[in-house]
Amino acid sequence: MNLPAPFVENMKKILGPELDAYLESYQKPRFTGLRVNTSKITVEEFERIQPFKSLRKVPWTSNGYYYTEEDAPARHPYYYAGLYYIQEPSAMTPASVLPVEKGERVLDLCAAPGGKATELAAKLAHTGLLVANDASASRTKALLKNLEVFGMPNILITSETADRLDRYFHAYFDKILVDAPCSGEGMFRKQSHMIPAWEKQGPEFFSRMQREILTQAAELLKPGGKMLYSTCTFSWLENEGTIDDFLKKHPDFHLADIPAYEGFAPGRPDLTGSAFPLEKCVRLFPHKIDGEGHFLALLERDGEKYPNPEEGKKRTVKLPSELTDFLKDVKMSLDPSRIQVKDTKVFLMPEGVGRCPGLRFLRSGLYMGELLKKRFEPGQAFAMALKKNEYASSLDLPASDERIVRYLKGETVEVEDRECSRPEGWQLVCVDGYPLGWGKLIRGTLRNKYFSGWRMQS
């Protein structure tokens, strides 16, 4: 691979005598990883049922694993059940490092396509609130799908700049992740097509953008809250330089410690002449770890952390009879006061979220389904948020059953007597106990209701 001479010169300044080892890493294999969705399945249970031959643990992420291409995890039904997300191992670090706790309000500011957002939501375990935002409206479609496949009900998906979010969420969030747009130097080894883009728009261009984004994000963080800044680049202008600039302008912030793992390198204050303890930042290099390049800085805002207010007075809601009839078969804990009907579509809103007129939403809350001519048709996202035992009747098939693949491709499948709890009507289709979607059973034939946009391709 022909690396740009200015890039190699900069890497020599960063690495010194380690430069040759770094350049030799371009001959190493590229590493692929998957991260278990701990809101659906424990790591121990995943290890018990996983079908892959070559998994091994990612050291710095408790629910991360390396796999090889022969495993083909994106073709397995467990992927469609949302049991794991496919993610480059180094990219698992930002969401792993940010210490999210149940019940918190969390923002992923640059969230698409959703690799980090899905882990933040999993940490919340259906509590609190995750606002997953991306300024690119086109990229939020993949973000929505990934969060819905993971079965996350407590979400708002927006497409806004941070300054517009500040109108509604000023000093609102307990934790914020800023995985900033960057020049992508850390991905050159994996994605060589990024090199021409770097030559057109390099660190200088992105560092200006990053500093603006980080400054705006700071306005959204509570006193006592934490904000994780990350990039997939090596440039000190985009990394230590951005953090140094931020700390100079925000004296109410300081750097917090990040857990150390073998191969993690400290930040480099000497590259910028900074007086701040930038060695608390973390650098990842492909010649030191089995992964690509990354940078992490954990920032904490000074001040007393205050608890999120209790939910206000619950409103009285009269739900349509078609919906209440369907919900009689649902055992999931649902607060009727949080259910909203918008035209014909039904949503379960996150706790304590008010109206935000003027913001661009792709999704607010959990899409439960649609009211259609005196009946309620449950939605795909609703199925993914349920557990098998939370609906009255299910068709639960092993991953080895060929009907699972036929279902995921959108085909009608035949059902034998007593395979479902009820002989007719709606069924929650599951693979080894984990929901995939809906089907409607009529005289032994399951009419396929799997969402067409998610279907497995032949």
Secondary structure, DSSP 8 states (H G I E B T S, - for coil): ----HHHHHHHHHHHGGGHHHHHHGGGS---EEEEE-TTTS-HHHHHHH---SS-EE-TT-TTEEEE-GGG-GGGSHHHHTTSEEE--GGGGHHHHHS---TT-EEEETT-TT-HHHHHHHHHHTT-SEEEEE-S-TTTHHHHHHHHHHTT--SEEEE---HHHHHHHHTT-EEEEEEE-----GGGTTT-TTHHHHHHHS-HHHHHHHHHHHHHHHHTTEEEEEEEEEEES---TTTTHHHHHHHHHH-TTEEEE-----TT-EE--GGGTT-SS-GGGSEEE-TTTSSS--EEEEEEEE-S-----------------HHHHHHHTTB-S---GGGEEEETTEEEE--TT----TT--EEEESEEEEEE-SS-EEE-HHHHHHS-GGGBS-EEEE-TT-HHHHHHHTT--EE--TTSBSSSSEEEEEEETTEEEEEEEEETTEEEE-S-GGG----
